[in-house]
Amino acid sequence: MVLPLVDEHNPKCYLCHEGFENLEKLREHQNLKHKEFFESHENEMNREPAPGDVTVF
């Protein structure tokens, strides 16, 4: 699906691809419509290096 260039600055839900005016409306949408998805994947979001990542000092 290709969106017109005027919509590229608006945030978009990556689950249902619906566009919103600002981030607050996107957060409200995700909390209401996709609450089950985020609750089920809550524990899977770990922030650690992937295997093979190299640390640069």
C-alpha positions in Angstrom: 0.0 0.0 0.0 1.4 3.4 -0.9 0.4 6.5 1.0 0.5 10.0 -0.4 3.5 12.2 0.7 1.2 14.4 2.8 0.6 11.6 5.2 4.2 10.5 5.8 4.7 12.8 8.8 1.7 11.4 10.7 2.2 8.4 13.1 0.8 5.1 11.9 -0.2 2.0 13.9 2.0 -0.9 12.8 -0.6 -3.5 13.6 -3.6 -2.2 11.6 -1.8 0.6 9.5 -4.3 3.2 10.5 -2.9 6.8 10.5 -3.3 9.3 13.3 -2.9 13.1 13.8 -0.4 12.8 16.7 1.3 10.3 19.0 -1.2 10.8 21.8 -4.1 9.6 19.6 -1.9 6.6 18.4 -1.2 5.6 22.0 -5.0 5.8 22.9 -5.8 3.7 19.8 -3.2 1.0 20.7 -4.3 1.0 24.4 -8.0 0.5 23.4 -7.9 -1.7 20.2 -4.6 -3.7 20.6 -4.4 -4.0 24.4 -4.3 -7.8 24.2 -1.4 -7.8 21.8 0.7 -5.5 24.0 -0.1 -7.4 27.2 0.8 -10.8 25.7 4.1 -9.4 24.3 5.0 -7.4 27.4 7.4 -9.9 28.9 9.1 -10.6 25.5 10.5 -7.0 25.2 14.0 -7.5 26.5 16.7 -4.9 25.7 19.9 -6.8 25.3 22.5 -7.2 22.6 21.8 -9.6 19.9 24.2 -12.6 19.4 27.2 -11.4 17.4 26.9 -7.7 18.3 30.2 -6.0 18.9 30.7 -3.5 21.7 32.8 -0.4 20.7 34.4 1.5 23.5 
